[in-house]
Amino acid sequence: MTAPETVPGTVIAQHSRPHDATAAVRQNLLACWTAVVNAGGAVVPMGCPLPPVTPAALRPAVERITRELSPDHSRLLVATVDGALAGWLLLRREAHPLAAHCGVLNHVQTDVRFRGRGVGAAMMRHARSVARDEMGLERLQLAVRSGLGLEEFYRKAGWTEVGRWPGALRVAPGDDRDEILMSLTL
């Protein structure tokens, strides 16, 4: 099976300061995140109820993410297709000095209307380049929920599974999932 081509018209923008994330950007993030969570996506933030969620429930997380943007420590990558938000992710440098050469990807998501069309793969390639070439990072890490096939998506993008926490995530009573830890050398 060959990888899908990226949707024509895809543009990936980078926001590295709080003022870069305008009210329109934040509103688009909320709409995307709400749709992704309610479609079963594994991007429910801490302090947020399990699905179904409303934009109001996710607003504090979006405000925190955008407030903490910084060129050296936290960048928001937003993919659009013909002006419509198609996906986004957060790229952060580890805060502890012993791990400052490493970064973390959080909230990786593709709007449900654009899934399977190469947007996620394009965002992963762009995040890798930004992390290495602009932030000077040497390694990235992320955690994914088992049972959704996400680990295969990341493997195809060059990531390696480095560990699992069996049953660490309880999606519903009787539905425990592994948290899969993945790493990418830049």
Secondary structure, DSSP 8 states (H G I E B T S, - for coil): -------TTEEEEEE-SGGGS-HHHHHHHHHHHHHHHHTT-S---TT--SSS--HHHHHHHHHHHHHT-BTTTEEEEEEEETTEEEEEEEEEE-SSGGGTTEEEEEEEEE-GGGTTTTHHHHHHHHHHHIIIIIT--SEEEEEEETTSSHHHHHHHTT-EEEEEEEEEEEEETTEEEEEEEEEEE-
